[in-house]
Structures are given as C-alpha cells and as structure tokens.
Amino acid sequence: MPSSLKTTNLELNKWIESDHPVRADFISDNEIIDSVLGGHLANSGVHLTAAEKQRVGSPFAVYAIQGTGEQSRAITLDFSPQMVFYFAQDMPLSEFTGSIQKINGGIAVKNYGNSEGCSIGSNIVYVVQQDINGVRYNLNKENGQYILVAFR
C-alpha cells in the first residue's frame, strides 16, 4: 500500500508509522528517481561540455613569445582560439619611423577577420615579419619579445 503522505517534488512515498509499505512502492519510487535523475543527467541543455567548462574556468591564455626573425611563423596552441591579441612588448601598436610605418601588433577573430600580419587557424596563430608597400609588419622580429593573448 502506498504511503499516506508524498514528497513535494517527486511524489515519493513518505511513510508514516501506520502505513504498510510493499515492494511495489519501493520499485515505483526507484523508477521515479531513475527517470527524473537520468533525464536530468542526459539533458545537455543544462550541463556544460568539457570545452565549455574549460572556457568558463580559464577563458584565455597568455603566452610570452620570442621572435625568430622568420618571414612567417605558425604558433601552435593546445586549443582552438576564438580571438587573439598579439603584440610586441614595450612597443606602440603602430609607429612611423622615417619612411616606413611599423605595425607591432595584431588581432584576429575566428570567422570575422583579422588585422594584416596576424591570423588564426584551428589551433594555430600565424604572424609575419615582412615589409609590404612601405609597411613593416614587425610581428616576428629576431629575439623580439611578444605577448599572445588567446581567448577560448
């Protein structure tokens, strides 16, 4: 016989001394618990994926990069960034030195675009060290010190 009282949320048996529980009542309660809890655990709409947990707990990573002097460079990350800021330490983002405009930093946003000289692939940040039409993209100067901020 089911109990005289039920719990508020799941309507589980809440026996009192005068009730006479039977096995079927326990089975019914277990099925209700399994259905509700199992449905909740399987509902991906209310739970974060491992990647989402990582993004919430650690939304960005900061790297200190030393330039190699190569004309182009690929910097591999252990995740796929959605946006990156890349810039030379202790330098303005842009400066005019005599006859050439120097670009010392860049930004790239996945699926939206990037500034010249800096771009992102799946888990790679691409930067260049080259002169094009009076502009020096100064993003991989030999022994240059750079900061890379990558957002998950």
C-alpha positions as CSV (number, residue, x, y, z in Angstrom):
1,M,0.0,0.0,0.0
2,P,1.4,3.4,-0.9
3,S,2.1,5.8,1.9
4,S,-0.4,8.3,3.3
5,L,2.0,11.2,2.5
6,K,4.1,12.0,-0.6
7,T,7.2,14.2,-1.0
8,T,6.6,17.6,-2.6
9,N,8.6,17.4,-5.8
10,L,8.7,13.8,-6.9
11,E,5.7,12.4,-5.1
12,L,7.8,9.7,-3.5
13,N,6.4,7.7,-0.6
14,K,6.7,9.3,2.8
15,W,5.5,6.6,5.1
16,I,4.2,7.2,8.5
17,E,4.0,4.6,11.3
18,S,0.5,3.3,10.4
19,D,1.4,2.7,6.7
20,H,2.2,-0.7,5.4
21,P,4.8,-0.5,2.6
22,V,5.1,-3.1,0.0
23,R,7.8,-4.0,-2.5
24,A,5.9,-2.4,-5.4
25,D,6.1,1.0,-3.6
26,F,9.9,0.9,-3.4
27,I,10.1,-0.1,-7.1
28,S,7.8,2.7,-8.1
29,D,9.9,5.2,-6.1
30,N,13.1,3.9,-7.6
31,E,11.6,4.2,-11.1
32,I,10.6,7.8,-10.4
33,I,14.1,8.7,-9.1
34,D,15.8,6.9,-12.0
35,S,13.6,8.7,-14.6
36,V,13.9,12.2,-13.2
37,L,17.6,12.0,-12.3
38,G,18.5,10.1,-15.5
39,G,16.6,12.6,-17.6
40,H,18.4,15.5,-15.9
41,L,21.9,13.9,-16.4
42,A,21.2,13.3,-20.0
43,N,19.9,16.8,-20.7
44,S,22.9,18.5,-22.4
45,G,21.0,21.8,-22.4
46,V,21.5,22.2,-18.6
47,H,25.1,20.9,-18.4
48,L,28.4,22.3,-19.7
49,T,30.5,20.3,-22.0
50,A,34.2,19.8,-21.1
51,A,35.2,22.5,-23.6
52,E,32.6,24.9,-22.1
53,K,33.8,24.2,-18.6
54,Q,37.4,25.0,-19.7
55,R,36.2,28.3,-21.3
56,V,34.4,29.3,-18.2
57,G,37.2,28.3,-15.8
58,S,40.0,29.6,-17.9
59,P,38.6,31.9,-20.6
60,F,42.0,33.0,-22.0
61,A,45.7,32.0,-22.0
62,V,48.7,34.4,-22.1
63,Y,52.0,33.4,-23.7
64,A,55.4,35.1,-23.9
65,I,56.8,34.6,-27.4
66,Q,60.3,35.3,-28.6
67,G,60.6,36.2,-32.3
68,T,62.6,34.0,-34.6
69,G,63.1,36.5,-37.5
70,E,61.5,34.2,-40.0
71,Q,59.2,35.9,-42.6
72,S,56.2,33.9,-41.4
73,R,55.6,31.9,-38.3
74,A,53.0,29.5,-37.1
75,I,52.5,29.3,-33.3
76,T,50.6,26.2,-32.3
77,L,48.3,26.3,-29.2
78,D,46.8,23.4,-27.3
79,F,43.3,24.7,-28.0
80,S,41.4,26.4,-30.8
81,P,41.2,30.2,-30.0
82,Q,38.2,32.3,-30.9
83,M,40.2,35.5,-30.8
84,V,43.8,36.5,-30.3
85,F,45.7,39.7,-29.5
86,Y,49.4,39.6,-30.4
87,F,51.8,42.5,-29.8
88,A,55.4,43.4,-29.2
89,Q,56.3,44.1,-25.6
90,D,57.1,47.7,-24.7
91,M,56.3,49.0,-28.2
92,P,53.4,51.0,-29.5
93,L,51.0,49.0,-31.7
94,S,51.9,51.2,-34.6
95,E,54.7,53.8,-35.2
96,F,56.1,55.8,-38.1
97,T,59.9,55.6,-38.3
98,G,61.3,57.8,-41.1
99,S,60.0,56.4,-44.3
100,I,58.2,53.3,-43.0
101,Q,55.1,52.5,-41.0
102,K,55.8,49.8,-38.4
103,I,53.0,47.6,-37.2
104,N,53.9,46.0,-33.9
105,G,50.7,44.2,-33.0
106,G,47.7,42.4,-34.5
107,I,44.3,40.9,-33.7
108,A,42.4,38.0,-35.2
109,V,38.8,36.8,-34.6
110,K,37.7,33.4,-35.9
111,N,35.1,33.7,-38.6
112,Y,35.2,37.5,-38.5
113,G,38.6,38.6,-39.8
114,N,41.9,39.9,-38.7
115,S,44.4,42.7,-39.0
116,E,47.1,42.5,-41.6
117,G,50.0,40.2,-40.4
118,C,48.1,38.2,-37.8
119,S,45.6,35.4,-38.4
120,I,44.3,32.2,-36.8
121,G,43.6,28.7,-38.0
122,S,42.1,25.9,-36.0
123,N,44.7,25.9,-33.2
124,I,47.5,28.0,-34.9
125,V,48.3,31.7,-34.7
126,Y,50.1,33.0,-37.8
127,V,52.3,36.1,-37.7
128,V,54.7,37.7,-40.2
129,Q,57.9,39.7,-40.3
130,Q,58.0,41.5,-43.6
131,D,57.8,44.8,-45.4
132,I,55.0,45.3,-47.9
133,N,54.4,48.7,-49.7
134,G,56.1,50.9,-47.1
135,V,54.6,49.0,-44.1
136,R,56.8,46.8,-41.9
137,Y,54.8,44.0,-40.2
138,N,57.0,43.6,-37.1
139,L,55.4,40.6,-35.6
140,N,58.3,38.1,-35.5
141,K,61.5,40.2,-35.2
142,E,64.5,38.0,-34.3
143,N,64.8,38.0,-30.5
144,G,61.8,40.4,-30.3
145,Q,59.6,39.9,-27.2
146,Y,55.9,39.4,-27.9
147,I,52.7,38.7,-25.9
148,L,50.0,36.5,-27.2
149,V,46.6,36.6,-25.5
150,A,44.4,33.8,-26.9
151,F,40.7,33.6,-25.9
152,R,38.9,30.2,-25.9
